[in-house]
Amino acid sequence: MSFPTKEERALCWGARDKFWACLDQHKIENDTSKDSPCAQFRKMYEQSCSAQWVKHFDRRRSYLQFKEKVEKHGYEPLNEEKYK
């Protein structure tokens, strides 16, 4: 696998940003279905980025959403007695 050029990286990141903006606009966490209002952006994103990058960015979005939720609402520690 060759490293993408500056233009290819910019195209990938732009497609990712448009897809994420669509998800945010429609208040969708992460939807990859073909019926999604963001399906066209997802397709462009997958065509513009390598599969490894798509996987990485999808995980990053999930992590950032989790982090935001914890920062806003806190977290509930596990009840260790329940799991003994």
N, C-alpha and C positions, 0 to 999 in steps of 0.2 A: 504494500500500500504506500503510495507516495503522499507526501504532505500536501494539503491543499494550498493553493495560491492565496494571496491576499484578497483577490476578487472573489474566489470561491468561498472563503471564510466569511467575507462580508455578506455575500448572497445567503449563505446558510443562517447567519445570525439575524439577518433581516427577516427571513422567512419564519424563523423561530419567534422573533419578537411580534410579528403580525399574528401568528397562531396564538401565542400567549395573550395578546391584547384581545383577541376575539373571545377566548375562554373567559377572561376577566369581564369583558363587556356583558357576556351572557351568564355570568356567575356560575360557570362550569368548572369543577375542580380539574379534571383531566379526562376528556372524552375522545376516544379514537374511533367511535362508530361512524359509519358512512351516512347515518341519518342526522348527524350533528350539524348545527348551523355553522360550525367551524370546519367541516369536512374538507372544503376546498383549500383552506389554509393549512390543514394537516397534510394534505397531499403535496402541496407545494413545499412544505417543510421537509417531508420525507424525501422528496426528489432533490432538494438543494443540499441536504446534509448526508453524511455517511451514516450507516445504521448504528455504528458505535456512538457517534455524536448524538443522534436522536435518543438513544437509550440513556446516555449521560444527561442530556438536557431534561428528559422526562423525569428522571430521578431527582435532578436538582430542583425542578419545579415542585415536586412532591415534598422535598425537604424544606424548601422555602415556605410553602404553605403551612407545614407542620410547625416550623419555627415561629411563624407569625401567630398562629393559633395559641401556642404556648405563651408567647410574649403578651398577648392580649388577655387571655383567660386563665393563665396559670396552668398548672398541671395537678393531677391527682396522684399522689404516691400510691404505689401498689400496697394492697392490704396483704402483707406477707402471711398472716395467719390463715387466710383463705386458701393459700397455695401450698400449705404444708401437708 
